[in-house]
Amino acid sequence: MARVADQRKTALSARKKLSAADRRQASLQASRRLARLPAVRRARRIGLYWPLASEIDPRPLVSLLGSSPPTVCYPRVVGDILRFVPARPASRWRRSALGVREPGGWSYPVNALDVLIMPLAGFDAAAHRIGLGGGFYDRTLAPVRTRPYTSPIRIGLAFECQRLDTIEPQPWDVDLAAVVTEDCVYRPYR
């Protein structure tokens, strides 16, 4: 676990060194790559996240999805898992105990999403990921992770500077279909 903690620290440190302008530009470039993915173009419901601190921002994706975009849902912590709330113009947002912006209102379970865009601390070229350490996404996806017909397509979103040489996945880590950065789409080696 010390190796994972060191890798997380390295990736997050690289991310924090990016200027606000570089983060905005890279977020837009990565969102353009996301918008071109067939799974994203076909999705009826997409789970996004509200960026924290220096995280890459997935919100530009919403305006890139055309005239009849999918329902965009944001996570809300319920107990120790995430539920996904459709974002509506009248949505009331609040800060959770963890400091994350969350919409109020009715929520979907994760298996109601077609695509889930996930934040991450670090990744490698095989699309392995290191999360931020809270385990919320892994716990939320655990019941559906081995059932592709009830699980959303999971895509990590990160800055290219967060790429690490190699990550050894842990048994509880949820696999990703891809990791998208401003420069590239990484897919698992199969």
C-alpha positions as CSV (number, residue, x, y, z in Angstrom):
1,M,0.0,0.0,0.0
2,A,2.9,2.3,0.5
3,R,3.7,2.1,-3.2
4,V,0.1,3.2,-4.0
5,A,0.3,6.1,-1.6
6,D,3.6,7.2,-3.2
7,Q,2.1,6.9,-6.7
8,R,-1.0,8.9,-5.6
9,K,1.2,11.6,-4.1
10,T,3.4,11.8,-7.3
11,A,0.4,12.0,-9.7
12,L,-1.5,14.6,-7.5
13,S,1.7,16.7,-7.1
14,A,2.1,16.8,-10.9
15,R,-1.6,17.8,-11.3
16,K,-1.3,20.6,-8.8
17,K,1.6,22.2,-10.7
18,L,-0.6,22.9,-13.7
19,S,-1.7,26.5,-14.0
20,A,-5.5,27.3,-13.9
21,A,-5.3,28.3,-17.6
22,D,-3.6,25.0,-18.5
23,R,-6.2,23.1,-16.5
24,R,-9.1,24.9,-18.3
25,Q,-7.5,24.3,-21.8
26,A,-6.7,20.6,-21.0
27,S,-10.2,20.1,-19.6
28,L,-11.7,21.3,-22.9
29,Q,-9.4,19.2,-25.0
30,A,-10.1,16.1,-23.0
31,S,-13.9,16.8,-23.1
32,R,-13.6,17.0,-26.9
33,R,-12.0,13.6,-26.9
34,L,-14.7,12.2,-24.6
35,A,-17.5,13.6,-26.9
36,R,-16.1,11.7,-29.9
37,L,-16.2,8.3,-28.1
38,P,-19.1,6.2,-29.5
39,A,-20.2,5.1,-26.0
40,V,-20.5,8.7,-24.9
41,R,-22.4,9.7,-28.1
42,R,-24.9,6.8,-27.7
43,A,-25.5,7.3,-23.9
44,R,-28.8,8.3,-22.5
45,R,-27.5,8.9,-19.0
46,I,-24.0,10.0,-18.2
47,G,-22.5,10.3,-14.7
48,L,-20.1,13.2,-14.3
49,Y,-18.5,14.7,-11.2
50,W,-18.0,18.2,-10.0
51,P,-14.2,18.9,-10.0
52,L,-12.5,19.4,-6.7
53,A,-9.3,21.5,-6.3
54,S,-7.1,20.8,-9.3
55,E,-9.1,18.0,-10.8
56,I,-9.7,17.9,-14.6
57,D,-13.2,19.4,-15.3
58,P,-15.6,17.2,-17.2
59,R,-18.3,19.8,-17.4
60,P,-17.3,21.2,-20.8
61,L,-18.5,17.8,-22.2
62,V,-22.2,18.8,-21.6
63,S,-22.1,21.5,-24.2
64,L,-20.3,19.3,-26.7
65,L,-23.0,16.6,-26.8
66,G,-25.3,18.1,-29.4
67,S,-28.9,19.3,-29.6
68,S,-30.4,16.4,-27.6
69,P,-27.8,15.6,-25.0
70,P,-28.2,12.8,-22.5
71,T,-29.3,13.3,-19.0
72,V,-26.3,14.3,-17.0
73,C,-26.1,13.1,-13.4
74,Y,-23.8,14.1,-10.6
75,P,-22.8,11.9,-7.6
76,R,-24.2,12.3,-4.1
77,V,-22.8,10.4,-1.2
78,V,-25.4,8.3,0.5
79,G,-23.9,6.3,3.4
80,D,-20.7,4.9,1.9
81,I,-21.7,4.7,-1.8
82,L,-22.7,7.1,-4.5
83,R,-26.1,7.7,-6.1
84,F,-26.5,9.8,-9.2
85,V,-28.8,12.8,-9.3
86,P,-30.0,14.3,-12.7
87,A,-28.8,17.9,-13.0
88,R,-31.7,20.2,-13.8
89,P,-31.8,24.0,-14.2
90,A,-33.8,24.2,-10.9
91,S,-31.5,21.8,-9.0
92,R,-30.4,22.9,-5.6
93,W,-26.8,22.3,-4.9
94,R,-25.1,21.9,-1.6
95,R,-21.7,21.1,-0.1
96,S,-21.4,17.6,1.3
97,A,-19.5,16.8,4.5
98,L,-16.6,16.0,2.2
99,G,-16.7,19.4,0.6
100,V,-18.1,18.2,-2.7
101,R,-20.9,20.0,-4.5
102,E,-23.9,17.7,-4.7
103,P,-27.3,18.3,-6.3
104,G,-30.4,17.6,-4.3
105,G,-33.4,15.6,-5.5
106,W,-34.2,12.1,-6.6
107,S,-31.3,9.9,-7.5
108,Y,-30.4,6.9,-9.7
109,P,-28.3,3.9,-8.7
110,V,-25.1,3.5,-10.6
111,N,-26.5,0.7,-12.8
112,A,-29.0,3.2,-14.4
113,L,-26.1,5.1,-16.0
114,D,-24.9,4.2,-19.5
115,V,-21.5,5.9,-19.0
116,L,-19.7,6.9,-15.9
117,I,-16.9,9.5,-16.1
118,M,-14.7,9.1,-13.0
119,P,-12.0,11.3,-11.5
120,L,-8.8,9.7,-10.5
121,A,-5.5,10.4,-8.9
122,G,-3.3,8.5,-11.3
123,F,-3.4,6.0,-14.2
124,D,-1.1,4.1,-16.5
125,A,-1.1,3.4,-20.2
126,A,-3.1,0.2,-19.6
127,A,-5.9,2.2,-18.2
128,H,-5.3,1.0,-14.6
129,R,-6.3,3.7,-12.1
130,I,-5.5,4.9,-8.6
131,G,-8.4,6.6,-7.0
132,L,-8.3,9.5,-4.6
133,G,-8.3,7.1,-1.6
134,G,-11.9,7.3,-0.4
135,G,-13.1,4.1,-2.2
136,F,-16.5,5.6,-3.1
137,Y,-16.4,4.6,-6.7
138,D,-15.0,1.1,-6.0
139,R,-17.7,0.4,-3.4
140,T,-20.5,1.8,-5.5
141,L,-19.4,-0.3,-8.5
142,A,-18.6,-3.5,-6.6
143,P,-22.1,-5.1,-7.0
144,V,-22.1,-4.5,-10.8
145,R,-18.5,-4.6,-11.8
146,T,-18.5,-8.2,-13.1
147,R,-21.9,-7.8,-14.9
148,P,-21.3,-5.7,-18.0
149,Y,-25.0,-5.7,-18.9
150,T,-25.9,-3.9,-15.7
151,S,-22.8,-1.8,-15.3
152,P,-22.0,1.6,-16.9
153,I,-19.1,2.0,-19.2
154,R,-16.5,3.4,-16.9
155,I,-14.1,6.1,-18.2
156,G,-11.4,7.8,-16.2
157,L,-10.6,11.4,-16.9
158,A,-7.2,12.9,-16.0
159,F,-4.5,15.2,-17.1
160,E,-1.7,13.6,-19.1
161,C,0.8,14.6,-16.3
162,Q,-1.0,12.2,-14.0
163,R,0.2,9.2,-16.0
164,L,2.4,6.8,-14.1
165,D,4.7,4.1,-15.4
166,T,2.8,1.1,-14.0
167,I,0.0,0.5,-11.6
168,E,-0.5,-2.9,-9.9
169,P,-4.3,-3.1,-9.6
170,Q,-5.7,-4.2,-6.3
171,P,-8.5,-6.9,-6.0
172,W,-11.1,-4.2,-5.2
173,D,-10.1,-1.8,-8.0
174,V,-12.8,-1.3,-10.6
175,D,-11.6,-1.7,-14.2
176,L,-12.0,1.1,-16.7
177,A,-12.9,0.9,-20.4
178,A,-10.6,3.8,-21.0
179,V,-8.8,6.8,-19.6
180,V,-9.1,10.0,-21.5
181,T,-6.6,12.9,-21.2
182,E,-6.1,16.1,-23.2
183,D,-3.6,14.1,-25.4
184,C,-4.8,10.6,-25.7
185,V,-7.4,7.8,-25.1
186,Y,-5.8,5.0,-23.2
187,R,-7.4,1.5,-23.3
188,P,-6.7,-1.6,-21.3
189,Y,-4.3,-4.1,-22.8
190,R,-6.3,-7.2,-23.8
